[in-house]
């Protein structure tokens, strides 16, 4: 698993600083995936990364919230790149939906710890007032992408009539179900699983 070091581009960082930030984010992802968000601390991350002091994290990230924001950004950036490469230049709506679902499932197999960390941070990270820290990002990444595809497909007449928010939720929950099953069955055939889910939901969207 590797975090894209380009994520720090534009921050005026040296090559060494970019590499250190990426190292810390990777250690954060692994720690959350193994121990959960609530048990993830700078001390645990330092231990995982093999760093000498928590001050090395504080130098790059002022507090846990800043580190979590950078971690979410790095995972989403990597996921976007992964999905774009797999979906390619496909423009036909049904084919795009199929490719999207299969690619989401494939991402779970390619980057299981990133997927787990993203879900855990989104579900548990809270701002000082108790509100979800990444609510807008969470909705956009997990539901917004699917909803936009379904809405556009309906406008173009490629999809039938259905409640977009309901179907987007069902698709999202189905993909999350793959993640849960993969945790129990590491040898799960994700290619076949993704193909079956894609077939099911492309049938559900037919006019």
Secondary structure, 3 states (H helix, E strand, C coil): CCCCHHHHCCCCCCHHHHHHHHHHHHHHHHHHHHHCHHHCCHHHHHHHHCCCCCHHHHHHCCCHHHHHHHHHHHHHHHHHHHHHHHHCCCCCHHHHHHHHHHHHHHHHHHCHHHHHHHHHHHHHCECCCCCECCHHHHHHHHHHHHHHHHHHHHHCCCCCCCCHHHHHHHHHHHHHHHHHHHHHCCCCCHHHHHHHHHHHHHHHCCC
